[in-house]
Amino acid sequence: MSSVSKPLQVAVSAGIFKDGKILLVRRNRDPARGVYTFPGGRVEFGEALTEALVREVMEETGLTIEVVGLAGYREALPPKTGGGHYVILPFAARWVSGEVCLNDELDDAKWLVPGQIGNLPTTEGLKQVIASVARILEAQGT
């Protein structure tokens, strides 16, 4: 019996800081429906990681950002994603311009002080990635 496997997907996300607050968005689609995370999405074939990130953030939120640096990585394995295997590369970013205007993939957005996320349902490891993003931006003088 042959098995059909789905290809590995590479995704990017942006920890965007503005005025000391970070942007969290709530996913409106499975498998992460109802969970807060960073805006982002899949890298298209032939697209540079930072190009994909800028595009995804613009598509999902309407914001223009400046990408500062890679803040780590996360993996989402098939049991949690409904069948796909994703490698997610979160980046530290600065807000440049625009007001949040969500597309249909998202249903809420919050600018929050990093230490005040409280009990919001978030993606696994998000608080650690936020801390990494904050360290990168602090090192850059932001």
Phi and psi in radians as a Rosetta constraint file:
Dihedral C 1 N 2 CA 2 C 2 CIRCULARHARMONIC -1.642 0.35
Dihedral N 2 CA 2 C 2 N 3 CIRCULARHARMONIC 2.596 0.35
Dihedral C 2 N 3 CA 3 C 3 CIRCULARHARMONIC -1.972 0.35
Dihedral N 3 CA 3 C 3 N 4 CIRCULARHARMONIC 2.545 0.35
Dihedral C 3 N 4 CA 4 C 4 CIRCULARHARMONIC -1.759 0.35
Dihedral N 4 CA 4 C 4 N 5 CIRCULARHARMONIC 2.166 0.35
Dihedral C 4 N 5 CA 5 C 5 CIRCULARHARMONIC -1.917 0.35
Dihedral N 5 CA 5 C 5 N 6 CIRCULARHARMONIC 2.591 0.35
Dihedral C 5 N 6 CA 6 C 6 CIRCULARHARMONIC -1.516 0.35
Dihedral N 6 CA 6 C 6 N 7 CIRCULARHARMONIC 2.536 0.35
Dihedral C 6 N 7 CA 7 C 7 CIRCULARHARMONIC -1.226 0.35
Dihedral N 7 CA 7 C 7 N 8 CIRCULARHARMONIC 2.722 0.35
Dihedral C 7 N 8 CA 8 C 8 CIRCULARHARMONIC -1.112 0.35
Dihedral N 8 CA 8 C 8 N 9 CIRCULARHARMONIC 2.345 0.35
Dihedral C 8 N 9 CA 9 C 9 CIRCULARHARMONIC -1.905 0.35
Dihedral N 9 CA 9 C 9 N 10 CIRCULARHARMONIC 2.386 0.35
Dihedral C 9 N 10 CA 10 C 10 CIRCULARHARMONIC -1.830 0.35
Dihedral N 10 CA 10 C 10 N 11 CIRCULARHARMONIC 2.275 0.35
Dihedral C 10 N 11 CA 11 C 11 CIRCULARHARMONIC -2.263 0.35
Dihedral N 11 CA 11 C 11 N 12 CIRCULARHARMONIC 2.763 0.35
Dihedral C 11 N 12 CA 12 C 12 CIRCULARHARMONIC -2.211 0.35
Dihedral N 12 CA 12 C 12 N 13 CIRCULARHARMONIC 2.667 0.35
Dihedral C 12 N 13 CA 13 C 13 CIRCULARHARMONIC -2.506 0.35
Dihedral N 13 CA 13 C 13 N 14 CIRCULARHARMONIC 2.783 0.35
Dihedral C 13 N 14 CA 14 C 14 CIRCULARHARMONIC -2.151 0.35
Dihedral N 14 CA 14 C 14 N 15 CIRCULARHARMONIC 2.099 0.35
Dihedral C 14 N 15 CA 15 C 15 CIRCULARHARMONIC -1.509 0.35
Dihedral N 15 CA 15 C 15 N 16 CIRCULARHARMONIC 1.699 0.35
Dihedral C 15 N 16 CA 16 C 16 CIRCULARHARMONIC -1.720 0.35
Dihedral N 16 CA 16 C 16 N 17 CIRCULARHARMONIC 2.130 0.35
Dihedral C 16 N 17 CA 17 C 17 CIRCULARHARMONIC -1.808 0.35
Dihedral N 17 CA 17 C 17 N 18 CIRCULARHARMONIC 2.448 0.35
Dihedral C 17 N 18 CA 18 C 18 CIRCULARHARMONIC -2.545 0.35
Dihedral N 18 CA 18 C 18 N 19 CIRCULARHARMONIC 2.126 0.35
Dihedral C 18 N 19 CA 19 C 19 CIRCULARHARMONIC 0.911 0.35
Dihedral N 19 CA 19 C 19 N 20 CIRCULARHARMONIC 0.737 0.35
Dihedral C 19 N 20 CA 20 C 20 CIRCULARHARMONIC 1.362 0.35
Dihedral N 20 CA 20 C 20 N 21 CIRCULARHARMONIC 0.088 0.35
Dihedral C 20 N 21 CA 21 C 21 CIRCULARHARMONIC -2.065 0.35
Dihedral N 21 CA 21 C 21 N 22 CIRCULARHARMONIC 2.644 0.35
Dihedral C 21 N 22 CA 22 C 22 CIRCULARHARMONIC -1.914 0.35
Dihedral N 22 CA 22 C 22 N 23 CIRCULARHARMONIC 2.529 0.35
Dihedral C 22 N 23 CA 23 C 23 CIRCULARHARMONIC -1.533 0.35
Dihedral N 23 CA 23 C 23 N 24 CIRCULARHARMONIC 2.174 0.35
Dihedral C 23 N 24 CA 24 C 24 CIRCULARHARMONIC -2.056 0.35
Dihedral N 24 CA 24 C 24 N 25 CIRCULARHARMONIC 2.428 0.35
Dihedral C 24 N 25 CA 25 C 25 CIRCULARHARMONIC -2.134 0.35
Dihedral N 25 CA 25 C 25 N 26 CIRCULARHARMONIC 2.637 0.35
Dihedral C 25 N 26 CA 26 C 26 CIRCULARHARMONIC -1.824 0.35
Dihedral N 26 CA 26 C 26 N 27 CIRCULARHARMONIC 2.208 0.35
Dihedral C 26 N 27 CA 27 C 27 CIRCULARHARMONIC -1.209 0.35
Dihedral N 27 CA 27 C 27 N 28 CIRCULARHARMONIC 2.459 0.35
Dihedral C 27 N 28 CA 28 C 28 CIRCULARHARMONIC -1.936 0.35
Dihedral N 28 CA 28 C 28 N 29 CIRCULARHARMONIC 0.188 0.35
Dihedral C 28 N 29 CA 29 C 29 CIRCULARHARMONIC -2.375 0.35
Dihedral N 29 CA 29 C 29 N 30 CIRCULARHARMONIC 2.639 0.35
Dihedral C 29 N 30 CA 30 C 30 CIRCULARHARMONIC -1.215 0.35
Dihedral N 30 CA 30 C 30 N 31 CIRCULARHARMONIC 2.638 0.35
Dihedral C 30 N 31 CA 31 C 31 CIRCULARHARMONIC -1.566 0.35
Dihedral N 31 CA 31 C 31 N 32 CIRCULARHARMONIC -0.062 0.35
Dihedral C 31 N 32 CA 32 C 32 CIRCULARHARMONIC -1.859 0.35
Dihedral N 32 CA 32 C 32 N 33 CIRCULARHARMONIC 0.418 0.35
Dihedral C 32 N 33 CA 33 C 33 CIRCULARHARMONIC -0.956 0.35
Dihedral N 33 CA 33 C 33 N 34 CIRCULARHARMONIC 2.311 0.35
Dihedral C 33 N 34 CA 34 C 34 CIRCULARHARMONIC 1.454 0.35
Dihedral N 34 CA 34 C 34 N 35 CIRCULARHARMONIC 0.087 0.35
Dihedral C 34 N 35 CA 35 C 35 CIRCULARHARMONIC -1.893 0.35
Dihedral N 35 CA 35 C 35 N 36 CIRCULARHARMONIC 2.396 0.35
Dihedral C 35 N 36 CA 36 C 36 CIRCULARHARMONIC -1.517 0.35
Dihedral N 36 CA 36 C 36 N 37 CIRCULARHARMONIC 2.472 0.35
Dihedral C 36 N 37 CA 37 C 37 CIRCULARHARMONIC -2.803 0.35
Dihedral N 37 CA 37 C 37 N 38 CIRCULARHARMONIC -2.925 0.35
Dihedral C 37 N 38 CA 38 C 38 CIRCULARHARMONIC -1.529 0.35
Dihedral N 38 CA 38 C 38 N 39 CIRCULARHARMONIC 2.655 0.35
Dihedral C 38 N 39 CA 39 C 39 CIRCULARHARMONIC -1.186 0.35
Dihedral N 39 CA 39 C 39 N 40 CIRCULARHARMONIC 2.631 0.35
Dihedral C 39 N 40 CA 40 C 40 CIRCULARHARMONIC 2.802 0.35
Dihedral N 40 CA 40 C 40 N 41 CIRCULARHARMONIC -3.009 0.35
Dihedral C 40 N 41 CA 41 C 41 CIRCULARHARMONIC 3.097 0.35
Dihedral N 41 CA 41 C 41 N 42 CIRCULARHARMONIC -2.894 0.35
Dihedral C 41 N 42 CA 42 C 42 CIRCULARHARMONIC -1.247 0.35
Dihedral N 42 CA 42 C 42 N 43 CIRCULARHARMONIC 2.545 0.35
Dihedral C 42 N 43 CA 43 C 43 CIRCULARHARMONIC -1.489 0.35
Dihedral N 43 CA 43 C 43 N 44 CIRCULARHARMONIC 2.254 0.35
Dihedral C 43 N 44 CA 44 C 44 CIRCULARHARMONIC -1.466 0.35
Dihedral N 44 CA 44 C 44 N 45 CIRCULARHARMONIC 2.659 0.35
Dihedral C 44 N 45 CA 45 C 45 CIRCULARHARMONIC -0.951 0.35
Dihedral N 45 CA 45 C 45 N 46 CIRCULARHARMONIC 2.266 0.35
Dihedral C 45 N 46 CA 46 C 46 CIRCULARHARMONIC 1.451 0.35
Dihedral N 46 CA 46 C 46 N 47 CIRCULARHARMONIC 0.021 0.35
Dihedral C 46 N 47 CA 47 C 47 CIRCULARHARMONIC -1.711 0.35
Dihedral N 47 CA 47 C 47 N 48 CIRCULARHARMONIC 2.328 0.35
Dihedral C 47 N 48 CA 48 C 48 CIRCULARHARMONIC -1.172 0.35
Dihedral N 48 CA 48 C 48 N 49 CIRCULARHARMONIC 2.624 0.35
Dihedral C 48 N 49 CA 49 C 49 CIRCULARHARMONIC -0.979 0.35
Dihedral N 49 CA 49 C 49 N 50 CIRCULARHARMONIC -0.824 0.35
Dihedral C 49 N 50 CA 50 C 50 CIRCULARHARMONIC -1.220 0.35
Dihedral N 50 CA 50 C 50 N 51 CIRCULARHARMONIC -0.562 0.35
Dihedral C 50 N 51 CA 51 C 51 CIRCULARHARMONIC -1.116 0.35
Dihedral N 51 CA 51 C 51 N 52 CIRCULARHARMONIC -0.760 0.35
Dihedral C 51 N 52 CA 52 C 52 CIRCULARHARMONIC -1.069 0.35
Dihedral N 52 CA 52 C 52 N 53 CIRCULARHARMONIC -0.719 0.35
Dihedral C 52 N 53 CA 53 C 53 CIRCULARHARMONIC -1.122 0.35
Dihedral N 53 CA 53 C 53 N 54 CIRCULARHARMONIC -0.852 0.35
Dihedral C 53 N 54 CA 54 C 54 CIRCULARHARMONIC -1.044 0.35
Dihedral N 54 CA 54 C 54 N 55 CIRCULARHARMONIC -0.752 0.35
Dihedral C 54 N 55 CA 55 C 55 CIRCULARHARMONIC -1.106 0.35
Dihedral N 55 CA 55 C 55 N 56 CIRCULARHARMONIC -0.855 0.35
Dihedral C 55 N 56 CA 56 C 56 CIRCULARHARMONIC -1.084 0.35
Dihedral N 56 CA 56 C 56 N 57 CIRCULARHARMONIC -0.754 0.35
Dihedral C 56 N 57 CA 57 C 57 CIRCULARHARMONIC -1.089 0.35
Dihedral N 57 CA 57 C 57 N 58 CIRCULARHARMONIC -0.741 0.35
Dihedral C 57 N 58 CA 58 C 58 CIRCULARHARMONIC -1.114 0.35
Dihedral N 58 CA 58 C 58 N 59 CIRCULARHARMONIC -0.783 0.35
Dihedral C 58 N 59 CA 59 C 59 CIRCULARHARMONIC -1.115 0.35
Dihedral N 59 CA 59 C 59 N 60 CIRCULARHARMONIC -0.736 0.35
Dihedral C 59 N 60 CA 60 C 60 CIRCULARHARMONIC -1.440 0.35
Dihedral N 60 CA 60 C 60 N 61 CIRCULARHARMONIC -0.583 0.35
Dihedral C 60 N 61 CA 61 C 61 CIRCULARHARMONIC -2.178 0.35
Dihedral N 61 CA 61 C 61 N 62 CIRCULARHARMONIC -0.269 0.35
Dihedral C 61 N 62 CA 62 C 62 CIRCULARHARMONIC 1.383 0.35
Dihedral N 62 CA 62 C 62 N 63 CIRCULARHARMONIC 0.109 0.35
Dihedral C 62 N 63 CA 63 C 63 CIRCULARHARMONIC -1.621 0.35
Dihedral N 63 CA 63 C 63 N 64 CIRCULARHARMONIC 2.570 0.35
Dihedral C 63 N 64 CA 64 C 64 CIRCULARHARMONIC -1.742 0.35
Dihedral N 64 CA 64 C 64 N 65 CIRCULARHARMONIC 2.305 0.35
Dihedral C 64 N 65 CA 65 C 65 CIRCULARHARMONIC -2.227 0.35
Dihedral N 65 CA 65 C 65 N 66 CIRCULARHARMONIC 2.852 0.35
Dihedral C 65 N 66 CA 66 C 66 CIRCULARHARMONIC -1.979 0.35
Dihedral N 66 CA 66 C 66 N 67 CIRCULARHARMONIC 2.096 0.35
Dihedral C 66 N 67 CA 67 C 67 CIRCULARHARMONIC -1.399 0.35
Dihedral N 67 CA 67 C 67 N 68 CIRCULARHARMONIC 2.248 0.35
Dihedral C 67 N 68 CA 68 C 68 CIRCULARHARMONIC -1.799 0.35
Dihedral N 68 CA 68 C 68 N 69 CIRCULARHARMONIC -0.809 0.35
Dihedral C 68 N 69 CA 69 C 69 CIRCULARHARMONIC -3.103 0.35
Dihedral N 69 CA 69 C 69 N 70 CIRCULARHARMONIC 2.842 0.35
Dihedral C 69 N 70 CA 70 C 70 CIRCULARHARMONIC -1.229 0.35
Dihedral N 70 CA 70 C 70 N 71 CIRCULARHARMONIC 2.338 0.35
Dihedral C 70 N 71 CA 71 C 71 CIRCULARHARMONIC -1.952 0.35
Dihedral N 71 CA 71 C 71 N 72 CIRCULARHARMONIC 0.218 0.35
Dihedral C 71 N 72 CA 72 C 72 CIRCULARHARMONIC 2.317 0.35
Dihedral N 72 CA 72 C 72 N 73 CIRCULARHARMONIC -2.726 0.35
Dihedral C 72 N 73 CA 73 C 73 CIRCULARHARMONIC -2.697 0.35
Dihedral N 73 CA 73 C 73 N 74 CIRCULARHARMONIC 2.783 0.35
Dihedral C 73 N 74 CA 74 C 74 CIRCULARHARMONIC -2.450 0.35
Dihedral N 74 CA 74 C 74 N 75 CIRCULARHARMONIC 2.692 0.35
Dihedral C 74 N 75 CA 75 C 75 CIRCULARHARMONIC -2.111 0.35
Dihedral N 75 CA 75 C 75 N 76 CIRCULARHARMONIC 2.430 0.35
Dihedral C 75 N 76 CA 76 C 76 CIRCULARHARMONIC -2.072 0.35
Dihedral N 76 CA 76 C 76 N 77 CIRCULARHARMONIC 1.997 0.35
Dihedral C 76 N 77 CA 77 C 77 CIRCULARHARMONIC -1.639 0.35
Dihedral N 77 CA 77 C 77 N 78 CIRCULARHARMONIC 2.777 0.35
Dihedral C 77 N 78 CA 78 C 78 CIRCULARHARMONIC -0.824 0.35
Dihedral N 78 CA 78 C 78 N 79 CIRCULARHARMONIC -0.738 0.35
Dihedral C 78 N 79 CA 79 C 79 CIRCULARHARMONIC -1.035 0.35
Dihedral N 79 CA 79 C 79 N 80 CIRCULARHARMONIC -0.466 0.35
Dihedral C 79 N 80 CA 80 C 80 CIRCULARHARMONIC -1.703 0.35
Dihedral N 80 CA 80 C 80 N 81 CIRCULARHARMONIC -0.211 0.35
Dihedral C 80 N 81 CA 81 C 81 CIRCULARHARMONIC -1.971 0.35
Dihedral N 81 CA 81 C 81 N 82 CIRCULARHARMONIC 0.021 0.35
Dihedral C 81 N 82 CA 82 C 82 CIRCULARHARMONIC 1.377 0.35
Dihedral N 82 CA 82 C 82 N 83 CIRCULARHARMONIC 0.306 0.35
Dihedral C 82 N 83 CA 83 C 83 CIRCULARHARMONIC 2.268 0.35
Dihedral N 83 CA 83 C 83 N 84 CIRCULARHARMONIC -0.335 0.35
Dihedral C 83 N 84 CA 84 C 84 CIRCULARHARMONIC -1.635 0.35
Dihedral N 84 CA 84 C 84 N 85 CIRCULARHARMONIC 2.671 0.35
Dihedral C 84 N 85 CA 85 C 85 CIRCULARHARMONIC -1.982 0.35
Dihedral N 85 CA 85 C 85 N 86 CIRCULARHARMONIC 2.041 0.35
Dihedral C 85 N 86 CA 86 C 86 CIRCULARHARMONIC -2.044 0.35
Dihedral N 86 CA 86 C 86 N 87 CIRCULARHARMONIC 2.421 0.35
Dihedral C 86 N 87 CA 87 C 87 CIRCULARHARMONIC -1.885 0.35
Dihedral N 87 CA 87 C 87 N 88 CIRCULARHARMONIC 2.116 0.35
Dihedral C 87 N 88 CA 88 C 88 CIRCULARHARMONIC -1.947 0.35
Dihedral N 88 CA 88 C 88 N 89 CIRCULARHARMONIC 2.192 0.35
Dihedral C 88 N 89 CA 89 C 89 CIRCULARHARMONIC -1.900 0.35
Dihedral N 89 CA 89 C 89 N 90 CIRCULARHARMONIC 1.787 0.35
Dihedral C 89 N 90 CA 90 C 90 CIRCULARHARMONIC -1.431 0.35
Dihedral N 90 CA 90 C 90 N 91 CIRCULARHARMONIC 2.404 0.35
Dihedral C 90 N 91 CA 91 C 91 CIRCULARHARMONIC -2.045 0.35
Dihedral N 91 CA 91 C 91 N 92 CIRCULARHARMONIC 2.612 0.35
Dihedral C 91 N 92 CA 92 C 92 CIRCULARHARMONIC -1.418 0.35
Dihedral N 92 CA 92 C 92 N 93 CIRCULARHARMONIC 2.391 0.35
Dihedral C 92 N 93 CA 93 C 93 CIRCULARHARMONIC -2.543 0.35
Dihedral N 93 CA 93 C 93 N 94 CIRCULARHARMONIC 2.713 0.35
Dihedral C 93 N 94 CA 94 C 94 CIRCULARHARMONIC -1.923 0.35
Dihedral N 94 CA 94 C 94 N 95 CIRCULARHARMONIC 2.438 0.35
Dihedral C 94 N 95 CA 95 C 95 CIRCULARHARMONIC -1.158 0.35
Dihedral N 95 CA 95 C 95 N 96 CIRCULARHARMONIC 2.362 0.35
Dihedral C 95 N 96 CA 96 C 96 CIRCULARHARMONIC -1.928 0.35
Dihedral N 96 CA 96 C 96 N 97 CIRCULARHARMONIC -0.870 0.35
Dihedral C 96 N 97 CA 97 C 97 CIRCULARHARMONIC -2.837 0.35
Dihedral N 97 CA 97 C 97 N 98 CIRCULARHARMONIC 2.899 0.35
Dihedral C 97 N 98 CA 98 C 98 CIRCULARHARMONIC 1.778 0.35
Dihedral N 98 CA 98 C 98 N 99 CIRCULARHARMONIC 2.801 0.35
Dihedral C 98 N 99 CA 99 C 99 CIRCULARHARMONIC -1.942 0.35
Dihedral N 99 CA 99 C 99 N 100 CIRCULARHARMONIC 2.572 0.35
Dihedral C 99 N 100 CA 100 C 100 CIRCULARHARMONIC -1.107 0.35
Dihedral N 100 CA 100 C 100 N 101 CIRCULARHARMONIC 2.168 0.35
Dihedral C 100 N 101 CA 101 C 101 CIRCULARHARMONIC -2.393 0.35
Dihedral N 101 CA 101 C 101 N 102 CIRCULARHARMONIC 1.769 0.35
Dihedral C 101 N 102 CA 102 C 102 CIRCULARHARMONIC -1.346 0.35
Dihedral N 102 CA 102 C 102 N 103 CIRCULARHARMONIC 2.508 0.35
Dihedral C 102 N 103 CA 103 C 103 CIRCULARHARMONIC -1.529 0.35
Dihedral N 103 CA 103 C 103 N 104 CIRCULARHARMONIC -3.046 0.35
Dihedral C 103 N 104 CA 104 C 104 CIRCULARHARMONIC -1.294 0.35
Dihedral N 104 CA 104 C 104 N 105 CIRCULARHARMONIC -0.119 0.35
Dihedral C 104 N 105 CA 105 C 105 CIRCULARHARMONIC -1.345 0.35
Dihedral N 105 CA 105 C 105 N 106 CIRCULARHARMONIC -0.293 0.35
Dihedral C 105 N 106 CA 106 C 106 CIRCULARHARMONIC -2.206 0.35
Dihedral N 106 CA 106 C 106 N 107 CIRCULARHARMONIC 2.629 0.35
Dihedral C 106 N 107 CA 107 C 107 CIRCULARHARMONIC -2.242 0.35
Dihedral N 107 CA 107 C 107 N 108 CIRCULARHARMONIC 0.067 0.35
Dihedral C 107 N 108 CA 108 C 108 CIRCULARHARMONIC -2.820 0.35
Dihedral N 108 CA 108 C 108 N 109 CIRCULARHARMONIC 2.681 0.35
Dihedral C 108 N 109 CA 109 C 109 CIRCULARHARMONIC -2.521 0.35
Dihedral N 109 CA 109 C 109 N 110 CIRCULARHARMONIC 2.475 0.35
Dihedral C 109 N 110 CA 110 C 110 CIRCULARHARMONIC -2.440 0.35
Dihedral N 110 CA 110 C 110 N 111 CIRCULARHARMONIC 2.321 0.35
Dihedral C 110 N 111 CA 111 C 111 CIRCULARHARMONIC -1.615 0.35
Dihedral N 111 CA 111 C 111 N 112 CIRCULARHARMONIC 2.047 0.35
Dihedral C 111 N 112 CA 112 C 112 CIRCULARHARMONIC -2.232 0.35
Dihedral N 112 CA 112 C 112 N 113 CIRCULARHARMONIC 2.569 0.35
Dihedral C 112 N 113 CA 113 C 113 CIRCULARHARMONIC -1.188 0.35
Dihedral N 113 CA 113 C 113 N 114 CIRCULARHARMONIC 2.274 0.35
Dihedral C 113 N 114 CA 114 C 114 CIRCULARHARMONIC -0.879 0.35
Dihedral N 114 CA 114 C 114 N 115 CIRCULARHARMONIC -0.666 0.35
Dihedral C 114 N 115 CA 115 C 115 CIRCULARHARMONIC -1.395 0.35
Dihedral N 115 CA 115 C 115 N 116 CIRCULARHARMONIC -0.004 0.35
Dihedral C 115 N 116 CA 116 C 116 CIRCULARHARMONIC -2.045 0.35
Dihedral N 116 CA 116 C 116 N 117 CIRCULARHARMONIC 0.585 0.35
Dihedral C 116 N 117 CA 117 C 117 CIRCULARHARMONIC -1.309 0.35
Dihedral N 117 CA 117 C 117 N 118 CIRCULARHARMONIC -0.497 0.35
Dihedral C 117 N 118 CA 118 C 118 CIRCULARHARMONIC 1.108 0.35
Dihedral N 118 CA 118 C 118 N 119 CIRCULARHARMONIC -2.346 0.35
Dihedral C 118 N 119 CA 119 C 119 CIRCULARHARMONIC -1.749 0.35
Dihedral N 119 CA 119 C 119 N 120 CIRCULARHARMONIC 0.367 0.35
Dihedral C 119 N 120 CA 120 C 120 CIRCULARHARMONIC -1.029 0.35
Dihedral N 120 CA 120 C 120 N 121 CIRCULARHARMONIC 2.432 0.35
Dihedral C 120 N 121 CA 121 C 121 CIRCULARHARMONIC -1.224 0.35
Dihedral N 121 CA 121 C 121 N 122 CIRCULARHARMONIC 2.106 0.35
Dihedral C 121 N 122 CA 122 C 122 CIRCULARHARMONIC -2.211 0.35
Dihedral N 122 CA 122 C 122 N 123 CIRCULARHARMONIC 2.853 0.35
Dihedral C 122 N 123 CA 123 C 123 CIRCULARHARMONIC -1.127 0.35
Dihedral N 123 CA 123 C 123 N 124 CIRCULARHARMONIC 2.667 0.35
Dihedral C 123 N 124 CA 124 C 124 CIRCULARHARMONIC -1.028 0.35
Dihedral N 124 CA 124 C 124 N 125 CIRCULARHARMONIC 2.278 0.35
Dihedral C 124 N 125 CA 125 C 125 CIRCULARHARMONIC 1.384 0.35
Dihedral N 125 CA 125 C 125 N 126 CIRCULARHARMONIC 0.124 0.35
Dihedral C 125 N 126 CA 126 C 126 CIRCULARHARMONIC -1.079 0.35
Dihedral N 126 CA 126 C 126 N 127 CIRCULARHARMONIC -0.711 0.35
Dihedral C 126 N 127 CA 127 C 127 CIRCULARHARMONIC -1.084 0.35
Dihedral N 127 CA 127 C 127 N 128 CIRCULARHARMONIC -0.645 0.35
Dihedral C 127 N 128 CA 128 C 128 CIRCULARHARMONIC -1.186 0.35
Dihedral N 128 CA 128 C 128 N 129 CIRCULARHARMONIC -0.666 0.35
Dihedral C 128 N 129 CA 129 C 129 CIRCULARHARMONIC -1.198 0.35
Dihedral N 129 CA 129 C 129 N 130 CIRCULARHARMONIC -0.674 0.35
Dihedral C 129 N 130 CA 130 C 130 CIRCULARHARMONIC -1.032 0.35
Dihedral N 130 CA 130 C 130 N 131 CIRCULARHARMONIC -0.751 0.35
Dihedral C 130 N 131 CA 131 C 131 CIRCULARHARMONIC -1.080 0.35
Dihedral N 131 CA 131 C 131 N 132 CIRCULARHARMONIC -0.699 0.35
Dihedral C 131 N 132 CA 132 C 132 CIRCULARHARMONIC -1.132 0.35
Dihedral N 132 CA 132 C 132 N 133 CIRCULARHARMONIC -0.769 0.35
Dihedral C 132 N 133 CA 133 C 133 CIRCULARHARMONIC -1.039 0.35
Dihedral N 133 CA 133 C 133 N 134 CIRCULARHARMONIC -0.791 0.35
Dihedral C 133 N 134 CA 134 C 134 CIRCULARHARMONIC -1.075 0.35
Dihedral N 134 CA 134 C 134 N 135 CIRCULARHARMONIC -0.713 0.35
Dihedral C 134 N 135 CA 135 C 135 CIRCULARHARMONIC -1.103 0.35
Dihedral N 135 CA 135 C 135 N 136 CIRCULARHARMONIC -0.755 0.35
Dihedral C 135 N 136 CA 136 C 136 CIRCULARHARMONIC -1.093 0.35
Dihedral N 136 CA 136 C 136 N 137 CIRCULARHARMONIC -0.816 0.35
Dihedral C 136 N 137 CA 137 C 137 CIRCULARHARMONIC -1.171 0.35
Dihedral N 137 CA 137 C 137 N 138 CIRCULARHARMONIC -0.653 0.35
Dihedral C 137 N 138 CA 138 C 138 CIRCULARHARMONIC -1.104 0.35
Dihedral N 138 CA 138 C 138 N 139 CIRCULARHARMONIC -0.743 0.35
Dihedral C 138 N 139 CA 139 C 139 CIRCULARHARMONIC -1.103 0.35
Dihedral N 139 CA 139 C 139 N 140 CIRCULARHARMONIC -0.458 0.35
Dihedral C 139 N 140 CA 140 C 140 CIRCULARHARMONIC -1.537 0.35
Dihedral N 140 CA 140 C 140 N 141 CIRCULARHARMONIC 0.007 0.35
Dihedral C 140 N 141 CA 141 C 141 CIRCULARHARMONIC 1.475 0.35
Dihedral N 141 CA 141 C 141 N 142 CIRCULARHARMONIC 0.404 0.35
